[in-house]
Amino acid sequence: MPSTMEVKCVSDDCELDMFENHYTYDVPDDHAVEDLSCPYCGGSNLVEIEV
């Protein structure tokens, strides 16, 4: 099963609570939350969370 990453934007100006990234099997091993941007505010102040 492809991996899923739960991510939260911690920017003070952002209203997004949490989002999930669902990946295919082709995602590089070195891919991390630092490679993402928030789909709501466009910022990069993101943290991976455990649900």
mmCIF file of the C-alpha atoms, coordinates in Angstrom:
data_MODEL
# 
_entry.id   MODEL 
# 
loop_
_atom_site.group_PDB 
_atom_site.id 
_atom_site.type_symbol 
_atom_site.label_atom_id 
_atom_site.label_alt_id 
_atom_site.label_comp_id 
_atom_site.label_asym_id 
_atom_site.label_entity_id 
_atom_site.label_seq_id 
_atom_site.pdbx_PDB_ins_code 
_atom_site.Cartn_x 
_atom_site.Cartn_y 
_atom_site.Cartn_z 
_atom_site.occupancy 
_atom_site.B_iso_or_equiv 
_atom_site.pdbx_formal_charge 
_atom_site.auth_seq_id 
_atom_site.auth_comp_id 
_atom_site.auth_asym_id 
_atom_site.auth_atom_id 
_atom_site.pdbx_PDB_model_num 
ATOM 1  C CA . MET A 1 1  ? 0.000  0.000  0.000  1.00 0.00 ? 1  MET A CA 1 
ATOM 2  C CA . PRO A 1 2  ? 1.395  3.463  -0.838 1.00 0.00 ? 2  PRO A CA 1 
ATOM 3  C CA . SER A 1 3  ? 2.303  5.658  2.090  1.00 0.00 ? 3  SER A CA 1 
ATOM 4  C CA . THR A 1 4  ? 0.217  8.494  3.524  1.00 0.00 ? 4  THR A CA 1 
ATOM 5  C CA . MET A 1 5  ? 1.555  11.536 5.352  1.00 0.00 ? 5  MET A CA 1 
ATOM 6  C CA . GLU A 1 6  ? -0.579 13.633 7.733  1.00 0.00 ? 6  GLU A CA 1 
ATOM 7  C CA . VAL A 1 7  ? 0.545  17.261 7.698  1.00 0.00 ? 7  VAL A CA 1 
ATOM 8  C CA . LYS A 1 8  ? -0.399 20.367 9.675  1.00 0.00 ? 8  LYS A CA 1 
ATOM 9  C CA . CYS A 1 9  ? 0.338  23.980 8.775  1.00 0.00 ? 9  CYS A CA 1 
ATOM 10 C CA . VAL A 1 10 ? 1.523  25.826 11.875 1.00 0.00 ? 10 VAL A CA 1 
ATOM 11 C CA . SER A 1 11 ? 1.531  29.332 10.372 1.00 0.00 ? 11 SER A CA 1 
ATOM 12 C CA . ASP A 1 12 ? -0.363 31.775 12.598 1.00 0.00 ? 12 ASP A CA 1 
ATOM 13 C CA . ASP A 1 13 ? -2.223 33.193 9.571  1.00 0.00 ? 13 ASP A CA 1 
ATOM 14 C CA . CYS A 1 14 ? -3.423 29.837 8.221  1.00 0.00 ? 14 CYS A CA 1 
ATOM 15 C CA . GLU A 1 15 ? -6.877 28.373 8.883  1.00 0.00 ? 15 GLU A CA 1 
ATOM 16 C CA . LEU A 1 16 ? -6.043 24.850 7.646  1.00 0.00 ? 16 LEU A CA 1 
ATOM 17 C CA . ASP A 1 17 ? -6.207 22.256 10.404 1.00 0.00 ? 17 ASP A CA 1 
ATOM 18 C CA . MET A 1 18 ? -4.649 19.244 8.661  1.00 0.00 ? 18 MET A CA 1 
ATOM 19 C CA . PHE A 1 19 ? -4.241 17.605 5.262  1.00 0.00 ? 19 PHE A CA 1 
ATOM 20 C CA . GLU A 1 20 ? -3.211 14.198 3.997  1.00 0.00 ? 20 GLU A CA 1 
ATOM 21 C CA . ASN A 1 21 ? -0.816 13.402 1.205  1.00 0.00 ? 21 ASN A CA 1 
ATOM 22 C CA . HIS A 1 22 ? -1.344 10.076 -0.500 1.00 0.00 ? 22 HIS A CA 1 
ATOM 23 C CA . TYR A 1 23 ? 1.644  8.860  -2.450 1.00 0.00 ? 23 TYR A CA 1 
ATOM 24 C CA . THR A 1 24 ? 2.282  6.409  -5.250 1.00 0.00 ? 24 THR A CA 1 
ATOM 25 C CA . TYR A 1 25 ? 4.994  3.806  -4.995 1.00 0.00 ? 25 TYR A CA 1 
ATOM 26 C CA . ASP A 1 26 ? 7.343  6.052  -7.023 1.00 0.00 ? 26 ASP A CA 1 
ATOM 27 C CA . VAL A 1 27 ? 8.017  8.660  -4.298 1.00 0.00 ? 27 VAL A CA 1 
ATOM 28 C CA . PRO A 1 28 ? 11.766 9.038  -3.616 1.00 0.00 ? 28 PRO A CA 1 
ATOM 29 C CA . ASP A 1 29 ? 13.007 7.801  -0.237 1.00 0.00 ? 29 ASP A CA 1 
ATOM 30 C CA . ASP A 1 30 ? 14.359 11.242 0.650  1.00 0.00 ? 30 ASP A CA 1 
ATOM 31 C CA . HIS A 1 31 ? 10.978 12.997 0.176  1.00 0.00 ? 31 HIS A CA 1 
ATOM 32 C CA . ALA A 1 32 ? 9.975  14.823 3.368  1.00 0.00 ? 32 ALA A CA 1 
ATOM 33 C CA . VAL A 1 33 ? 7.479  17.348 4.699  1.00 0.00 ? 33 VAL A CA 1 
ATOM 34 C CA . GLU A 1 34 ? 10.026 20.093 3.890  1.00 0.00 ? 34 GLU A CA 1 
ATOM 35 C CA . ASP A 1 35 ? 9.357  19.416 0.196  1.00 0.00 ? 35 ASP A CA 1 
ATOM 36 C CA . LEU A 1 36 ? 5.682  20.406 0.532  1.00 0.00 ? 36 LEU A CA 1 
ATOM 37 C CA . SER A 1 37 ? 3.744  23.651 0.710  1.00 0.00 ? 37 SER A CA 1 
ATOM 38 C CA . CYS A 1 38 ? 0.391  24.301 2.352  1.00 0.00 ? 38 CYS A CA 1 
ATOM 39 C CA . PRO A 1 39 ? -2.525 23.951 -0.082 1.00 0.00 ? 39 PRO A CA 1 
ATOM 40 C CA . TYR A 1 40 ? -4.459 26.659 1.791  1.00 0.00 ? 40 TYR A CA 1 
ATOM 41 C CA . CYS A 1 41 ? -1.982 29.479 2.428  1.00 0.00 ? 41 CYS A CA 1 
ATOM 42 C CA . GLY A 1 42 ? 0.933  28.378 0.239  1.00 0.00 ? 42 GLY A CA 1 
ATOM 43 C CA . GLY A 1 43 ? 3.389  28.587 3.130  1.00 0.00 ? 43 GLY A CA 1 
ATOM 44 C CA . SER A 1 44 ? 6.062  26.111 4.082  1.00 0.00 ? 44 SER A CA 1 
ATOM 45 C CA . ASN A 1 45 ? 5.652  26.152 7.857  1.00 0.00 ? 45 ASN A CA 1 
ATOM 46 C CA . LEU A 1 46 ? 4.512  22.521 7.979  1.00 0.00 ? 46 LEU A CA 1 
ATOM 47 C CA . VAL A 1 47 ? 4.964  19.658 10.427 1.00 0.00 ? 47 VAL A CA 1 
ATOM 48 C CA . GLU A 1 48 ? 4.199  15.970 10.021 1.00 0.00 ? 48 GLU A CA 1 
ATOM 49 C CA . ILE A 1 49 ? 1.736  14.724 12.643 1.00 0.00 ? 49 ILE A CA 1 
ATOM 50 C CA . GLU A 1 50 ? 0.652  11.348 13.964 1.00 0.00 ? 50 GLU A CA 1 
ATOM 51 C CA . VAL A 1 51 ? -3.111 10.863 14.015 1.00 0.00 ? 51 VAL A CA 1 
# 
